[in-house]
Amino acid sequence: MTRMQDPTKAGELAQWTDQIADTFKVLSLDGACFRRWAKLLWFEVRVLNPFK
């Protein structure tokens, strides 16, 4: 949507995200990965740290 409304801003955002990906370790995740991560996070919070 931004690309259609403001191509300059879209270019800036694309450059910024490329800069983040080049600077930090970034993983490409899909929906299944996010669901698995959420389950693992829940397990860590509820099971491994029950008193927190």
MODELLER restraints for C-alpha pairs under 7 A, 6 or more apart:
rsr = mdl.restraints
at = mdl.atoms
rsr.add(forms.Gaussian(group=physical.xy_distance, feature=features.Distance(at['CA:2:A'], at['CA:10:A']), mean=5.66, stdev=0.5))
rsr.add(forms.Gaussian(group=physical.xy_distance, feature=features.Distance(at['CA:3:A'], at['CA:10:A']), mean=4.90, stdev=0.5))
